[in-house]
Amino acid sequence: MSDRASEALEEGFLLGEPQTYNALSSVKMVSLSTLHYHRANGRRSKEQKAKSQQCLTPLEEKALTGIPKVLKQYSLA
């Protein structure tokens, strides 16, 4: 999973464009502060952070979302 700011840094600067974060943020439509201050200095995206903090696996999440259906089926909810 990669966000636009990380992708912009990976692709780098375009030929013929100024070699600045400001120019890169304009071309890639990414906030300058996100691009320059956060991603360039190693801060993870919100998506990456959330994924690393996830406690349940996708299979466990799916199992939990099915519980209300089972309870309703047996009139327990």
Secondary structure, DSSP 8 states (H G I E B T S, - for coil): ---HHHHHHHH---TTS-SSHHHHHHHHT--HIIIIIIITTT---HHHHHHHH--S-HHHHHHHHHHHHHHHHTT--
